[in-house]
Amino acid sequence: MSPRWESPDPHEVVRAGSAPLYYRLLTTGAPLDEAAADRAAEAAAAAARAGAYRSGGGDALG
């Protein structure tokens, strides 16, 4: 039997996607570009698919 899939907490996914952009902006002052946004979004999406932001309160390993 496979484990029940729990949807990710959308607020946490948004925070995870935006945090690297804010960090880059605040620490380097460099302008944000599409490539940086794409990398941050891809990383947040991959983490969400892996269960890192589940709202069920369980650990990500399942």
N, C-alpha and C positions, 0 to 999 in steps of 0.2 A: 504494500500500500504506500502510495507517495504522500509526502507531507502536504498539508493544506497550504495553499498559497495565500499569503496575506499581502494586500496592496500596500505600497509604500506610503508614508506620510507625505503628502504633496508639499507641505511647508518645509519639511526637512530637505526634500529634493531641490526645491528652489534655493534654499540657503546654501546647499552644497554646490550648486551650479554658479551661484553669484559670489561666493566667498573668495575663490581664487582671483576673480576680476577685481574685487575691492582690495585685496591684499596687494596685487600688482600695482594698482593705481596709487595706493597709499605708500607703499615702500619704495617704488621707483619713480613715480610720477609719469611714467611712460603712458602714452595714449593706448587705449584699448583698441584692439583690432579684431576683425572677424575670426582670424585664426585662433586667438586666445579665447574668444567666446565659444568657438566650436570645441576646443579642447576641454574647456570647463564643462560644457554641456554633455559631451561624450563621457567624461569621467563620472559625472553625477548619474547619468543614465545607466552606465555599467554597474555602478555601486548599487543603484536602486534595483536593477535586475538580480543582483547577487543577494539582495535581502538586507542591505545595510540600513535602510530607512523604514523598515516595517513598523507599522503603528500598533502592532499587537503586543508589544512589550517583550517579546522573546528575543533570544540572541540571534545574530545573523547567520550562525552556522546550523541552526535548525533543529 
